[in-house]
Amino acid sequence: MHEFDLYYWPVPFRGQFLRAILAFAGARWTEHDVDEIAALMERDPAEQPIGFMGPPILIDREGDFVLSQMPSIAVYLGERLGLLPDAPEGRARTAKVANDANDVIDELTLDGGREMWTQEKWDAFVPRLQKWMRIFEALGARHGLTADAGFLLGTAEPGVADIVTSILWSTLDDHFPKIATLGAQTAPAIWGLARRLQETPPLAALKQKSLSDFGGAYCGGEIEKSLRKVAG
Ligand SMILES: N[C@@H](CCC(=O)N[C@@H](CS)C(=O)NCC(=O)O)C(=O)O
């Protein structure tokens, strides 16, 4: 039995942040399939391992602890695997970065596909996406990040904030050429950080494995098709 269990759909999207933190730390985890996730979701909250609406869910077998909500899990794994800054400010900023990343992917998928993208809606959204890119770029700049050196929060070593940032933007860069072009122009230091982290052996291996496991999907479904039409 592995140390951790992760329940997430077989796509990168919101689960990839957690896979990357686990992989970066060299932790081993078991993934559960769609039927197991659906069965957990159908249970009454009192019968779920933790009350939750949608995955990801993490089980820490060693710590006998279960958690939902991606940003909370990212911070927990950071604590557990030694990937958070020491100071309270850096730990809180790590939570901010995970919440920002979650907001970006919700906006990009119109809240999980409640609506579909049209060219008009996308054109109106692009300045907002660029603002998100600049929010990350400005945070890095405050801590001396450049395209070639440094980390998002000015730490000596990369942590959860860097892993989450790298997964957010590199996954979009890999799947959506128009976002790739926009990002390289708008947030060059963040694009450099994303690439540098992706070149580390654990994240490079995860990327290859995810590509073959998930067949090149990003978030799946009709919303991915509609996003590909405007940003592909
Ligand atoms: N705020 C939650 C969102 C969870 C969520 O929306 N999960 C999606 C997959 S990315 C889901 O399958 N939701 C099903 C549902 O809400 O019914 C988080 O950050 O973990």
The ligand as a MOL file (V3000), in Angstrom:
LIG
                    3D

  0  0  0     0  0            999 V3000
M  V30 BEGIN CTAB
M  V30 COUNTS 20 19 0 0 0
M  V30 BEGIN ATOM
M  V30 1 N -13.1390 23.8620 -4.9190 0
M  V30 2 C -12.9370 22.4580 -5.2060 0
M  V30 3 C -13.5910 22.1730 -6.5460 0
M  V30 4 C -13.7840 20.7080 -6.7740 0
M  V30 5 C -14.4000 20.4530 -8.1420 0
M  V30 6 O -15.1040 21.3070 -8.7010 0
M  V30 7 N -14.1360 19.2750 -8.7020 0
M  V30 8 C -14.5990 18.9710 -10.0320 0
M  V30 9 C -13.5060 18.3420 -10.8460 0
M  V30 10 S -12.2080 19.5160 -11.1240 0
M  V30 11 C -15.7640 18.0010 -9.9780 0
M  V30 12 O -15.7040 16.8890 -10.4570 0
M  V30 13 N -16.8790 18.4470 -9.4520 0
M  V30 14 C -18.0770 17.6590 -9.4130 0
M  V30 15 C -19.1820 18.3980 -8.7190 0
M  V30 16 O -18.9320 19.4940 -8.1900 0
M  V30 17 O -20.3000 17.8810 -8.7190 0
M  V30 18 C -11.4340 22.1670 -5.1900 0
M  V30 19 O -10.6320 23.1100 -5.3280 0
M  V30 20 O -11.0300 21.0240 -4.9930 0
M  V30 END ATOM
M  V30 BEGIN BOND
M  V30 1 1 1 2
M  V30 2 1 2 3
M  V30 3 1 2 18
M  V30 4 1 3 4
M  V30 5 1 4 5
M  V30 6 2 5 6
M  V30 7 1 5 7
M  V30 8 1 7 8
M  V30 9 1 8 9
M  V30 10 1 8 11
M  V30 11 1 9 10
M  V30 12 2 11 12
M  V30 13 1 11 13
M  V30 14 1 13 14
M  V30 15 1 14 15
M  V30 16 2 15 16
M  V30 17 1 15 17
M  V30 18 2 18 19
M  V30 19 1 18 20
M  V30 END BOND
M  V30 END CTAB
M  END
